[in-house]
Amino acid sequence: MNPSDRLLTPLSIEELDELESFLVSESTPENCLSSIEMLDGYMTALVVGPEMPSVDVWMSNIWDQETSSEPVFSSETEETVIKESLVRHMNTIALQFQTDPDEYQPIHEKFSYPDEQQAEVAVEEWAIGFTMGMELQYDVWEPFFVDEETSALILPMFILGKISDDYDVLSEDETNQLIRMLPDIVVKLYYYWNENIR
């Protein structure tokens, strides 16, 4: 397989598990994104947002958002595998939007979870990751936040990520409705930035 083709190959379930195991290991800084769901939300925000930062920027932000701490890899092979896995997952999301954005699904919709609590945490972490992706490019997103019509699009991210206090006052039906809305919201954000920036 051509190396460039491999970078366009989606990660298998086993590879996703291996990547998540590394993210939560003692090899990574304390502030490292700590789950595949959080990583997926983060990368999705970068893909659908106004502009894509360089690989060095978005990857370093995965490890640490404040001090630029880096993970400690056990070998060059491990470093290559982990970094390649990150690029492959980012490419998988980007390719989805390039080829068929209307069929986008957050990664938590592709998995099954042992119980409702873990499913809820998965959604919360995805939403947190998405807000972290927006935060990375806050200066570009800022006009979007202050406009009442457009800011309504991203409010569910802050609610489901429990960044705002609104989550606690929602009924179960209202929460589930917000979760069902997530794919459509992400697609709308993608089209918004494509029409207004790109």
C-alpha positions in Angstrom: 0.0 0.0 0.0 1.2 3.5 -0.9 2.0 5.4 2.3 -0.2 8.3 1.2 -3.1 5.8 0.7 -2.6 4.4 4.2 -3.0 7.9 5.6 -6.5 7.9 4.1 -7.5 4.6 5.6 -9.9 4.8 8.6 -8.7 3.4 11.9 -10.0 0.0 12.8 -11.7 -0.6 16.2 -8.5 -2.1 17.4 -6.5 0.8 16.3 -8.9 3.3 17.9 -8.6 1.3 21.2 -4.8 1.4 21.0 -4.9 5.1 20.3 -7.2 5.8 23.3 -5.0 3.6 25.5 -2.1 5.8 24.7 -4.1 9.0 25.3 -5.0 8.0 28.8 -1.6 6.5 29.6 1.1 8.0 31.8 3.1 8.7 28.7 0.9 11.8 27.9 0.7 15.2 29.7 -2.0 15.7 32.3 -4.1 17.9 30.0 -4.1 15.5 27.1 -7.4 14.8 25.3 -8.5 11.7 27.1 -10.8 9.8 24.9 -11.5 8.9 21.3 -14.8 10.8 21.6 -13.1 13.9 22.8 -10.5 13.6 20.0 -13.2 13.1 17.4 -15.1 16.2 18.5 -11.9 18.2 18.5 -10.9 17.1 15.1 -14.5 17.6 13.7 -14.5 21.3 14.9 -11.2 21.8 13.0 -12.4 20.2 9.8 -15.8 22.0 9.6 -14.4 25.3 11.0 -13.2 28.4 9.2 -9.6 27.2 8.5 -7.4 24.2 9.2 -4.4 24.8 11.3 -1.1 23.1 10.5 -0.5 19.5 11.7 2.1 20.7 14.2 -0.5 23.1 15.8 -3.5 20.8 16.0 -1.4 17.8 17.1 0.5 19.7 19.8 -2.9 21.0 21.2 -4.0 17.4 21.6 -1.2 16.8 24.1 -1.5 20.0 26.1 -3.4 23.3 25.5 -1.4 25.5 27.8 2.3 24.5 28.4 3.1 22.8 25.1 4.1 19.6 26.9 4.8 16.6 24.7 4.1 12.9 25.3 6.9 10.5 26.1 7.1 7.8 23.5 8.7 4.5 24.3 10.2 4.2 20.8 10.4 5.8 17.4 8.0 3.1 16.2 5.4 4.0 18.8 5.7 7.7 18.0 5.3 7.0 14.3 2.2 4.7 14.9 0.5 7.2 17.2 1.1 10.3 15.1 0.1 8.4 11.9 -3.1 7.2 13.7 -4.0 10.8 14.6 -3.5 12.0 11.0 -5.5 9.1 9.6 -8.4 9.9 11.9 -8.3 13.5 11.0 -8.2 12.6 7.3 -11.1 10.2 7.7 -13.3 13.1 9.1 -12.1 15.5 6.4 -12.8 13.0 3.6 -16.4 12.5 5.0 -17.1 16.2 4.6 -15.3 16.4 1.2 -17.3 13.5 -0.3 -20.7 13.3 1.6 -21.1 15.9 4.4 -24.8 15.2 4.8 -24.0 11.7 6.1 -21.7 12.8 8.8 -22.0 11.0 12.2 -20.1 11.8 15.4 -18.0 8.8 16.5 -20.2 8.1 19.5 -23.1 7.3 17.1 -21.0 4.5 15.6 -20.3 2.8 18.9 -22.4 0.9 21.4 -21.9 1.5 25.1 -22.5 -0.8 28.0 -25.0 1.5 29.7 -26.7 4.9 29.4 -24.2 6.5 31.8 -21.3 5.7 29.6 -23.2 6.8 26.5 -23.9 10.1 28.2 -20.2 10.6 29.1 -19.3 9.8 25.5 -21.5 12.6 24.2 -20.3 15.0 26.8 -16.6 14.3 25.9 -17.3 14.7 22.2 -19.0 18.0 22.9 -16.0 19.1 25.1 -13.6 18.1 22.3 -15.6 20.2 19.8 -15.5 23.3 22.0 -11.7 22.8 22.4 -11.4 22.7 18.6 -13.2 26.0 18.4 -11.1 27.4 21.2 -7.9 26.7 19.3 -9.1 29.1 16.6 -11.0 31.5 18.9 -10.1 34.6 17.0 -11.6 33.3 13.8 -14.7 31.9 15.5 -15.3 34.9 17.7 -17.7 36.8 15.3 -19.7 33.6 15.1 -20.2 33.5 18.9 -21.5 37.1 19.2 -24.1 36.8 16.5 -27.4 35.6 18.0 -28.4 33.5 15.0 -25.1 31.7 14.5 -24.3 31.3 18.2 -27.5 29.3 18.6 -26.0 26.7 16.4 -23.2 26.0 18.8 -25.1 26.3 22.0 -25.8 22.5 22.1 -22.1 21.9 22.2 -21.8 23.9 25.4 -24.9 22.4 26.9 -24.0 18.8 26.2 -20.4 19.4 27.2 -21.8 20.7 30.5 -19.8 23.9 30.0 -23.0 25.9 30.6 -25.5 25.3 33.4 -28.3 24.6 31.1 -27.7 20.8 31.0 -29.1 20.3 34.6 -32.4 22.0 33.8 -33.1 19.9 30.7 -35.5 17.0 30.7 -34.3 13.6 29.4 -36.3 14.1 26.2 -34.8 17.5 25.7 -31.3 16.2 26.2 -31.9 13.3 23.8 -33.3 15.8 21.2 -30.1 17.8 21.4 -28.0 14.7 21.0 -30.1 13.8 17.9 -29.5 17.3 16.5 -25.7 17.1 16.7 -25.0 15.7 13.2 -27.3 18.2 11.6 -25.7 21.1 13.6 -22.2 20.0 12.5 -23.2 19.8 8.9 -24.8 23.3 9.1 -21.6 24.6 10.6 -19.6 23.1 7.7 -21.8 24.7 5.1 -21.8 28.0 6.9 -18.0 28.3 6.9 -17.8 27.0 3.3 -20.2 29.7 2.1 -18.7 32.5 4.2 -15.0 31.9 4.5 -13.7 29.3 2.1 
